[in-house]
Structure formats: C-alpha cells, structure tokens
Amino acid sequence: MTTTALAPNGTTSRTRMAGLACLLGGLLGAAGGLYPALRTPVVAEDMWTYPLRAGGEFATMQTMFALTHVGMLPGLLALGWCGAVPPSRWGRIGRGVAMAGMAVLTVNEFVAISVAGEPSDSSSAGNVGAVYGVATLMIAIGMIVAGVAAIRGGARSGWQQWLPLVVGRLADRSHDASPVRRG
C-alpha cells in the first residue's frame, strides 16, 4: 500500500476551519437533540412537533438542526481537501452524494416547520418525513462509498483510514436516535 501526501500546501487553515465548523455543528446538534429529550411534552404524541409546541419553539429547534447540517457541510468538503477521502472517481461521488444529502436535509428542516400543526400521520407530514428518509440514505450511502474509497486509496493507515466510513455511519444513526418524532 502506498502513502500519498495528505494535504497540498495552503489547505491546512482551510481544513482546520472546516473541521471547527463541523465540530461546532455537531455540538449544536447534540444540544438540539438533548432539549426535546428532556422537554416535558406539551402536545399529543400523534402531532408532528411532539414533544414541542408548534410555532416558535419548534421553529427554533428546526433552525438549530439546519445550522447543524450547515456546519457539517464544510467537514464533508474537508475530507477531500486533507486527503482523507482520495480524489478518485468513487471518492468524489461518495462525498458529492453525502453533501447533496446534507443539503437536502438542511432545506427539509425548514420545510418541516410548514407542517408544525399537523398530525404525524397526515400526508404533508408524511411527505416531509419521506424527504428526511431519502436525505439520510443519501448521506449514509455517500459516506459508505467515500469510506470504501478512503480505505482502498491508502492515503491513511490504521484507525484513521476508517474514520470517513465510521463518522458517516454515526451521522446517519444520529437521526434515528432523534427524540423529535418525524413521521
């Protein structure tokens, strides 16, 4: 297995800033996930916004989730900049699909606000929920492809070569564990 240079000159600060944005996005997402988990429910379980009140409270949480995804997008870009995911065809495809999924997820967080007063089994809430599913599958599939490309590319060794694959899978699983009901 050959080892290639991990980052061209001049990308270190850009990569670090992207990593910081990703870290801050992740911390915001963790805080955003804790609030609904600890919140005493104020609506019936069959409401889209459960356990949150429709209106400002739900809209604030959805905005926090969108900002989380916006913070994670630079992290996905940085996987290519630093060489963690190689510039091979499959590495580019995987990162592109994961970034597109993250962008769809970001937009859908705002779309979810439009169905805040709906029961979770309504058609509009179901449509929003379906988009959540498609977006998270895009992220998962994209990161799996990028992770396999990283392992096969050999730019990293040991545990580091597995990070894109593991982080992608954890990011996908974090949506499954969200205490906010989505459809």
N, C-alpha and C positions, 0 to 999 in steps of 0.2 A: 504494500500500500504506500503510495507516495503522499507526501505532505506538501501543500501549496501555501503560499503566503496568505495570511488570513485577512489582511486589510491593506488596500493600497494607501499610500501616503495621503494625508489630508482628510481621511474619513474618521479618524479617532474621535474628535469632538462631536462630529455629527452623529456618530454611532452612540456615543455616551449620552447625548441629549435625547436621542430616540429611546434609549434604554431608560432614562429617567422619566420620560413621558409615559412609557409603558408601565413602569413601576408605580407612578402616581395614579395612572388609570386603574391599575389593579387594586391599589389601596382604596381608591374611591369606590370601586365595585364591591370590595369586601365590606366597607362601611355601609354601602347601599343595600347589601344583602342582609346585614345584621338588623337594620332598622325594622323591616317588615317582620323579621323572625321574632323580634322582641315586642312588637306592637300588639296591643290588645285589639282584636278585630272590632271594627266599627260598622261593618257591613256583613250581610249574609254570605255564607260560603259559596253560594252559586253566582256571586257577582264577579265580573271580570277584574275588578280592582281589589278583591279580597287579599289581605285584611285591611287595606287602606281605604280611606274616604275618597270618593270621586271628586275631582276638582283639583285644587291647589296641591294637596298632599300627594296625590297620585301623579300629577304632572311634574312635581318636583322630583319624585323618585325616578320617573321615566327619563327626565333630563339628566339626572345623575348617571343612570345606566348608559345613556347615549354618550355622555362625556367619558365614561369608562372606555367605551369602544373607540372613541376618537383618540384617546391616549394610547390604546393598544395598536392602532394602525402604524405609527412610526416604529414600534417594536417589530412588527412584521417586515417593514422595509429594511430595518437594520440587520435582520437575519441574512439578507443578501449583501448588504454593504460590508459587513465584517467577515464574510466568507463562511458563516455557519451553515448556510444553505448555498450550494455551489450555483454558478451561473449557467448550469446545464439546462437543457430544454425542460426536463421534469422539475428541476428546482424552481425555474421561473414560473412554470404552470402551477405548481403547488402553491407558491407564495401568492400568485395572482388570484387564484381561486379563493384562498384564505382571506386575502384583502378584500375581494369583492363581497364575500360573505359577511365580513366585518362591516363593510359599508352598508349593505342591505340591513343588517341587524341594527346599525345606528339609526337609519331612517325609520325603521319599524318601531323603535322605541317611541318616537314622536307620533307615529300613526296610531299606536296603542292608546294614546290619550283620547283620540276621537271616539273610542268605544268604551270610555270610562263608565258610563251609566248603564251599560248593557249587562245582561246575564251572560255568564261564561259560555252557555250553550247557544247563544244567538249566532246567526250566520255571519254577521260582521266581526264578532269576536273570534269566531272560528277561522275566518279568513286571515285575521291578524295572527292568530296562533299558528296557522299553516306557514305563514311567512317566517315566523320565528323558527319553525322546524327546518325549512329549506335553508335559511341563513346559517343555522348552527351546523347542518350537514355540510354545507359548503366549507365552513371553517374547518370542520373535522377532516373532511376528505382532502382539502388543500394542505393541511398541516401533515397529514399522513404521507401524502405524496412528497412534500418538501422534506419531511423527516427521512423518508427512504432515500431520497436523493442525497441528503446530507450524509447518511451512513455510507452509501455507495461512493460518494465523492471523495471521502477520505481526508478532507481538509482538517478534521479534528480527530482525536483518538480518545479512547476511554469513555468515561461517562459524558463528556462534552458532545460527542457525536450524536448522542441520543436526545439531547435537550430539545431540538425542534419538534421531534415526534412526541415526547413526553409533555412538553408545555402545550402543544396543540391539543392533546387528549385531555389534559386537565382543564384547559379553557372550555372545551366542549362540555365536559362533565359539570362545570360550574353552573351552566344554565339549567341542567337537570335538577340541581340542588336548590335552585332559587325558591325562596318561600313565597314569592308572589305567584299566584296561580295564573297560568296563561292558557286558557282553553281546555 
